[in-house]
Amino acid sequence: MERAVDWLFSHPEEDDDVYDANANAVPITNKEGKIAGHESLPANYRLQSVVMHKGSSLHAGHYVAFIRKDIPGIGEDWVLFNDEKVVRGGDWDEVYKTGYVFFFRRV
């Protein structure tokens, strides 16, 4: 895996075989034959969770997640899941700078 990632980052010009995922796209429909999704606009989304990589490089470290949770007796807050360590809150400057994958939920 590491060799493959290393090759990708060292050969950025090798994009001749780009795959077009939309070339043969077919709309997803529900049981009634309606196209899936929402018709109401504007589409409003809210950040639900963030995955981050903590470590010095691609070859070292691990992943953690910040997830918006409803905490009994407290209300809604962000929770950091870091292996066996689970805590409220976190360093949001670090999250926004180093967030790897951001998950949004439609509201």
C-alpha positions as CSV (number, residue, x, y, z in Angstrom):
1,M,0.0,0.0,0.0
2,E,2.8,2.4,1.0
3,R,4.6,1.8,-2.4
4,A,1.4,2.5,-4.3
5,V,0.7,5.8,-2.5
6,D,4.4,6.7,-2.9
7,W,4.1,6.1,-6.7
8,L,0.9,8.1,-7.0
9,F,2.5,11.2,-5.3
10,S,5.7,10.9,-7.3
11,H,4.0,10.6,-10.7
12,P,1.4,13.4,-10.8
13,E,1.6,13.6,-14.6
14,E,0.3,10.0,-15.0
15,D,-3.4,10.9,-15.4
16,D,-4.0,9.5,-18.9
17,D,-6.3,6.8,-17.7
18,V,-8.7,9.0,-15.7
19,Y,-12.0,7.2,-15.1
20,D,-15.2,9.2,-15.7
21,A,-17.6,7.9,-13.0
22,N,-20.5,9.9,-14.6
23,A,-20.0,8.5,-18.2
24,N,-22.7,5.9,-17.8
25,A,-24.5,7.3,-14.7
26,V,-28.1,6.1,-14.1
27,P,-30.2,8.0,-11.6
28,I,-31.1,6.1,-8.4
29,T,-34.8,5.8,-7.9
30,N,-37.0,4.8,-5.0
31,K,-39.8,2.2,-5.0
32,E,-42.2,4.6,-6.7
33,G,-39.8,5.4,-9.5
34,K,-39.0,8.9,-8.3
35,I,-35.3,10.0,-8.4
36,A,-33.8,9.7,-5.0
37,G,-32.9,12.8,-3.1
38,H,-34.5,16.1,-1.9
39,E,-36.3,18.6,-4.2
40,S,-36.4,21.4,-1.6
41,L,-33.9,24.2,-2.0
42,P,-31.7,25.6,-0.6
43,A,-29.9,22.5,0.5
44,N,-28.7,23.1,4.0
45,Y,-26.0,20.9,5.5
46,R,-24.5,20.8,9.0
47,L,-21.0,19.4,9.9
48,Q,-21.6,16.1,11.7
49,S,-18.1,14.6,12.0
50,V,-14.5,15.0,11.0
51,V,-11.8,12.3,10.6
52,M,-8.2,13.4,11.2
53,H,-4.8,11.8,10.9
54,K,-2.5,12.3,13.9
55,G,1.1,11.5,13.2
56,S,4.3,12.8,11.6
57,S,3.8,11.3,8.2
58,L,1.7,9.0,6.0
59,H,3.8,6.2,7.4
60,A,3.3,6.9,11.1
61,G,0.3,7.8,13.3
62,H,-3.3,6.9,13.5
63,Y,-6.8,8.3,12.8
64,V,-9.1,10.0,15.2
65,A,-12.7,11.3,14.8
66,F,-14.6,14.3,16.1
67,I,-18.4,13.5,16.2
68,R,-21.3,15.8,17.1
69,K,-23.2,13.9,19.8
70,D,-26.2,14.5,22.1
71,I,-24.8,14.1,25.6
72,P,-27.5,13.3,28.3
73,G,-27.8,16.1,30.8
74,I,-25.6,18.4,28.8
75,G,-26.9,18.6,25.3
76,E,-25.2,18.6,22.0
77,D,-21.4,18.8,21.9
78,W,-18.4,17.6,20.0
79,V,-16.7,14.4,21.2
80,L,-13.2,13.2,20.3
81,F,-12.8,9.5,19.7
82,N,-9.1,8.6,20.0
83,D,-8.6,4.9,20.3
84,E,-9.8,4.1,23.9
85,K,-9.8,7.8,24.9
86,V,-13.2,9.5,24.4
87,V,-13.5,13.2,25.6
88,R,-15.7,16.2,25.0
89,G,-14.4,19.1,23.0
90,G,-11.1,19.4,21.3
91,D,-8.7,21.7,19.5
92,W,-10.9,23.2,16.7
93,D,-7.9,25.1,15.1
94,E,-6.2,21.7,14.6
95,V,-9.4,20.1,13.3
96,Y,-9.9,22.7,10.6
97,K,-6.3,22.8,9.6
98,T,-5.7,19.0,9.5
99,G,-9.2,17.5,9.0
100,Y,-8.9,14.7,6.5
101,V,-12.6,13.8,5.8
102,F,-15.6,16.0,6.7
103,F,-19.0,14.5,7.0
104,F,-22.1,16.6,6.6
105,R,-25.8,15.9,7.3
106,R,-28.6,17.5,5.5
107,V,-30.9,19.6,7.8
